[in-house]
């Protein structure tokens, strides 16, 4: 698992979590994954070498950083950059309408190709 994450450009605590068996699959671990099925859904990640909504990121879960969650193996999940952002936006009451529109467009573009 760690080898797959490294190939995506993942570093740090997520690699350690995979090596110790906490992360067992390359899959968005957010409560709701927004990656369109046309792209591959929760198991699709773009390499971290270039910015993308679907880059792999670390998320403090189940206890968010804003609630005192620490960057520890048992409080880490792999997440898409955009899924992580939307989850945070929801928690602070920030609009994420533009993000949902980007998701819709990404799904349409993938379906056309």
MOWO-V649763 format. One record per backbone hydrogen bond with DSSP energy under -0.5 kcal/mol. CO is the residue of the C=O (numbers start at 1). NH is the residue of the N-H. E is the energy in kcal/mol with one decimal. If there is no record, write none. Layout:
BEGIN
CO_NH_E / CO_NH_E
END
This chain:
BEGIN
1_5_-2.1 / 2_6_-2.7 / 3_7_-1.9 / 4_8_-0.9 / 5_8_-0.7 / 5_10_-2.3 / 6_9_-1.6 / 8_48_-3.6 / 11_14_-0.9 / 12_15_-0.9 / 12_16_-1.9 / 13_17_-2.9 / 14_18_-1.9 / 15_19_-2.7 / 16_20_-1.8 / 17_22_-2.5 / 17_23_-1.2 / 18_21_-1.4 / 22_24_-0.6 / 25_27_-1.4 / 36_39_-1.6 / 36_40_-1.0 / 36_41_-2.2 / 40_43_-1.0 / 41_44_-2.0 / 42_28_-2.5 / 46_56_-0.6 / 47_50_-1.1 / 52_55_-1.5 / 53_82_-2.5 / 54_46_-2.1 / 55_81_-1.7 / 57_79_-2.4 / 59_61_-0.8 / 59_77_-1.8 / 62_64_-0.7 / 64_67_-1.3 / 64_69_-2.7 / 65_68_-2.2 / 70_72_-1.8 / 72_75_-1.4 / 73_76_-1.0 / 75_61_-1.1 / 77_59_-1.8 / 78_29_-3.8 / 79_57_-2.8 / 80_84_-2.5 / 81_85_-2.1 / 82_86_-2.7 / 83_87_-2.2 / 84_88_-2.0 / 85_89_-2.8 / 86_90_-2.7 / 87_91_-1.8 / 88_92_-1.5 / 89_93_-0.8 / 89_94_-2.4 / 90_93_-0.7 / 96_100_-2.1 / 97_101_-1.9 / 98_102_-2.1 / 99_103_-2.0 / 100_104_-2.2 / 101_105_-2.5 / 102_106_-2.3 / 103_107_-2.3 / 104_108_-2.2 / 105_109_-2.7 / 106_110_-2.1 / 107_111_-2.0 / 108_112_-1.7 / 109_113_-1.1
END
